[in-house]
């Protein structure tokens, strides 16, 4: 990476509950484009 990392200029309070987590079984078809975004990328990653 070129350059230095960017730093926030303002403190931001983080709560961690902004987006609910959805736990999905590993057996799920992660290449299903009707369910998951990313052109099948999640399925490719999960195969590894």
DAMOWO-V230341 format. One record per residue. N is the residue number from 1. RES is the residue in three letters. PHI is phi in radians with two decimals (999 if undefined). Layout:
# DAMOWO-V230341
N/RES/PHI
N/RES/PHI
This chain:
# DAMOWO-V230341
1/UNK/999
2/UNK/-1.62
3/UNK/1.40
4/UNK/-1.74
5/UNK/-1.11
6/UNK/-1.40
7/UNK/-2.11
8/UNK/-1.21
9/UNK/-1.63
10/UNK/-2.22
11/UNK/-1.20
12/UNK/-2.20
13/UNK/-1.43
14/UNK/-1.96
15/UNK/-1.82
16/UNK/1.52
17/UNK/-1.97
18/UNK/-1.17
19/UNK/-2.21
20/UNK/-1.19
21/UNK/-1.47
22/UNK/-2.09
23/UNK/-1.50
24/UNK/-2.08
25/UNK/-1.08
26/UNK/-1.07
27/UNK/-1.31
28/UNK/-1.01
29/UNK/-1.42
30/UNK/-1.31
31/UNK/-1.57
32/UNK/-1.21
33/UNK/-1.23
34/UNK/-1.35
35/UNK/-1.87
36/UNK/-2.05
37/UNK/-1.44
38/UNK/1.81
39/UNK/0.93
40/UNK/1.49
41/UNK/-1.08
42/UNK/-1.12
43/UNK/-1.06
44/UNK/-1.13
45/UNK/-1.16
46/UNK/-1.21
47/UNK/-1.20
48/UNK/-1.23
